[in-house]
Amino acid sequence: MSEKTEPPPRNHKSNTLGPVLNLEEHVMPDWWKIIFNSIYLKTDGDVVEDKEITIKEVDSFLNILNISKQEKILDLCCGQGRHSLELSKRGFNLEGLDRSRYLIKKARESAMKEGLSVKFREGDARKLPYPADSFDVVMILGNSFGYFETSQEDIQVLKEVFRVLKPFGKLLVDITDGDYIKNSFQPRSWEWIDKKNFVCRERSLAKDGERLISRELVSHTEKGVISDRFYSERLYSKEGLKKILQSSGFSEVFFPDVISPDSKRNQDLGMMAKRIIGTALVKKELTPIKKSTKEIKNIFVILGDPSKSDNIKPSSIFDDDDFYTINKLKEVLNEIEDKNYKFVYLDNHDTMLQDLMRLKDKVYFVFNLCDEGLNNDARKELHIPALLEKLNIPYTGAGPQSLAYCYDKSLTHGIAEKIGVPVPRSVLIKSEDKEFNISFNFPLIVKPNFGDSSFGITQKSVVNNHEEMLNAISDVRSKFGYDKPILVEEFLTGKDLSVGIIGNIPNSYVVLPITEEDYSAVPEDLPKICGYEAKWHPDSPYWNIKSVPANISDEMKNSMVENCLKLFERLECKDYARFDWRLDSDGNPKLLEVNPNPGWCWDGHLAKMASFAGMSYKNMIELILSAAEQRFGMQNNGEKKENLKEVDLEIQIPKFKNQGEN
């Protein structure tokens, strides 16, 4: 007789709300941002992962549309790209767009694996990142319409589709039959997804009777409940869909077919059970092409004030290196001519408000490079964008709220932890605290909670016992004159990594190659940190630290990038940002800090990352400007500003030695 074995351990952590009286109360307005992930591909996999079903659907769509392979197609809300990939295999020219980062990543991976040229991008259907008259056909397939809170947002989607379709372009919509679902939905059901996972569903009509509210509890035989999620979908009848299509400008609305997928599971098909196919035509004039003009786009570049002291700098003043850095910036800006930019420099903070008020009607936008802060006070970095918002002047980079969040390291850690991003253990010590308890082991690192440019972080910041910690705290207070809260956190001894992002989520962004700090030139007896000495003291042993492409696994890269994108969005970063990480002793990455509006200088971390991607300094600056211009919606329809023929506010760069040297 075989020995009796114990059952596998179960995870008793509750991942469910339990019984719920009103499903509608638990639906988040933006549920569609998070629900389309790997679990979705399991629960709906009997349809959306069945290649035979996809092939049959594509056959039907092509038969209805009767289009040629020369016509350009947009697969809107494309998910993991099942229809796009099948159409691409058949030689059609198309792009796919979806809000789900996870599904777009899957689509790109599938296209690459199969050697297909179809382009996938992340984006919001309510604001499509395409010029007018871009596509011959737009398809919204697989019941991917009606997710938003209001019907007005659905109309907004349709108006965007109308805009990007060419004259006499076609729209094909494949959505659930609202009349059928209202009368036949199953209030409760359950089914096995595979051998270990099953899903229980609850459904009810919304209070207004126009949406179906659904709840899915996914359970694993060993792990218990792994997901409890709520969502809602607006139910359109043929007449209801026709009405909003016509109100959005479409003509000749027609319903040529109905789809009922042949699922191999053949259990609860839910919203996919019976779907109506609708088509419509765009009758409009070709959007007039704006004639090219030679009118100048005046971009005001805001910098730190060289006439004022700056306590972050070792000498407390702008030195030759600072002016050399500004000169390198001006050189590349002078080379950017293809967009008719004219750069006007503002660096006198005493007159900045008056200058902006006087000239605000002539500003295309502001290139905000004042990371020193108003009057060179780092605590007032957010004052510059706040001032620009008050004057209603568009500007590059993060806004006041984002800068306020990220200036507070402890707050950033709290936000990161809340959204599942790993951070080091830490304790915040206020200036009035006389006693404090550290519940984790040495070594630790002591750093100002508020500050940038590694202010207050030296080799003595890494401590190995209680006495060294007290001395480090005292040094920050006395030597740096810092009287705000101090962050004491576990010192991570693994690789020191940085991730750079240029662009804006979800529309268009570039993740630069991840860099790693090379500490091989640092003496063995010194802690491996890139602190104040590494950035400001040329005679320091830390001066020779180099940034190199990171030597880490693809799995770690993907995980870090995914977390950085979540942080970029949650912390409201804009146009560009840098995220600093470090590995713990077990090789796990943990977030150190987030840098919105990171250093823009020609030899800074961001520029080094860009160089590893094959970009020049000029390319990097152009990319930041382009990201901002696209975010403002100016690339195709920006307002033209007056020419600043008589405005000359450029900084006079003084002559200094060794201009050509690093």
Helices and strands as residue ranges (DSSP letters): G 23-26, G 31-33, H 38-43, H 45-48, H 51-65, E 72-76, H 82-89, E 93-98, H 101-114, E 119-122, E 135-140, H 151-164, E 165-176, H 178-184, E 188-192, E 197-205, E 211-220, E 224-234, H 238-247, E 251-259, G 270-272, E 275-281, E 297-302, H 320-335, E 341-346, H 352-359, G 360-362, E 365-368, G 374-376, G 378-380, H 383-390, H 400-407, H 409-418, E 426-429, E 444-448, G 459-461, E 462-463, H 466-479, E 486-490, E 496-504, E 508-511, E 515-518, H 532-536, E 546-549, H 554-570, E 575-583, E 589-596, H 605-612, H 617-632, H 634-637
